[in-house]
Amino acid sequence: MTISPEPKLAWYKDDELLEVNDRYKITKETLGVCHLDIIRVEICDQAEWKCVATNVFGHSVSSGFIKLSIPKHYKKPRFLECLQVRNKFR
């Protein structure tokens, strides 16, 4: 099965056009399936996300909201001593 004409896809984060970079990867599969992968989720990714598919017959929008939940007791790791590289071949 194919989709004809194939739609043009645009991804948005809080109504701003998303630029694909090393954190955001768009993958097209067969049968018109497409998805967005967020490689490293950050607090700034908490937003409304939309995908707009457009062809000569019109457009379709799919959207969702990502809400990040950080536990209240979460703390960044604290190292007690400086990290070092050790050569095990000495």
Helices and strands as residue ranges (DSSP letters): E 8-13, E 16-17, E 24-28, E 34-38, G 43-45, E 47-55, E 58-66
